[in-house]
Amino acid sequence: MKFADTLQTLPEFSGARLVLTDAAGTEAGSIANAPGSAGSFRVYAYLAQQYGVIGAEAAAEGLAIFAEHTEDASRNPGKHPNIDRLIRLMVSGETLNIRIE
């Protein structure tokens, strides 16, 4: 299934942005709920709802949801930073906490 199709099956979330923090509480990034990143906002918010934190298991599901974009991110590091982050979490085993503002 393509990303756009899978995205439509996920619940919608309200908020202006999603803030990612590491285990120490340090901000590790954010994703705006705006054109160009709204899909990533929705995927990350869904993963946080399902798993509580974004760790390896959540990252694996996120990569599956991003579908064809995951393949493109693997071939073009830096092109899809929100997918790159999930790939790093898979490799490192670290987790990120998420809050929606």
N, C-alpha and C positions, 0 to 999 in steps of 0.2 A: 504494500500500500504506500502511496506517496505521502509526503509530509503534509501537504495541504488537506488531504483526505483525513488523515489521522488527527490533525489539529482540530478539525471540526467535531471530533468525538470527545474532546476534552472539555471539562467545565470552564466557564469564563470566570475570571477573577477581577475584582476592582482594585484600584490603587494606582498611584502615579509611577512607582518604581519598586523594584525588588532589591533588597540589600543583602549581599552575601558576606558572611563573616566566618573567619577561621575559628579553630578551637579556643584560641586565646581571646576571641572577641574583636579581633582586628578586622576592619573592613577589607575584604578581598575583591570587591567589585560590586557593580550594580547593573541592573537591566531596567531600562525605562519601558513603561507601558505606552509606547508611541510607535508610529509608523516606522518600519524598518527593524524593530526589535520586539514588537507586540507578540509575535509567535514564540520567541524565546521566553518572554515574560510568562506567557501562558504555560509553556512546557515546564519551566522551573517551578512555578507556583503549584502546578499539578504534582510534580515530583515531591515537593516539600509536604504537600497535603498527604500524599500516599506513604512517604517514608519518614517524615519528621525532619530529616537532614538529607543532604545530597552526599552520599558516599558511593562506593563502587557499584552496589546493586542498583541504586537509583540512577547513577550515571549510565549504566548499561541500558536501562529502560529508556532513558532520555536519548541515547544514541540511536536506539531502534526507532523511536518516534521521529527523530530528525531525518530518518531514512536516507534518501538520495543526497541530502546535504551533508550527512556524515561521511559519505564516500568522497564528496568534493572537499570537505575539510581535511580529510586524510591526505589527499593529493596536493592540497594547497594550504599548508599551515599559515595561520594568520588571517585567512579570508573569512573565517567563521569563528570569532573569538569565543562565543558562548558554547559552541561545540568543542572547540579546542580545550576549554576548561573541563568539560566532561571527560574528554580523553585523558587529560592529566590526572583527574581524580581516579580513573580506572587504574592507571599505572602506579600512582603514589599510595593509594589506599586511604588518603586523607578524606575528611568530611568538611562540608560547609553548612553552616546554619543559614536560614533564610527568614527574613521578615519583609512583609509588604507594608509600604508606607503610602 
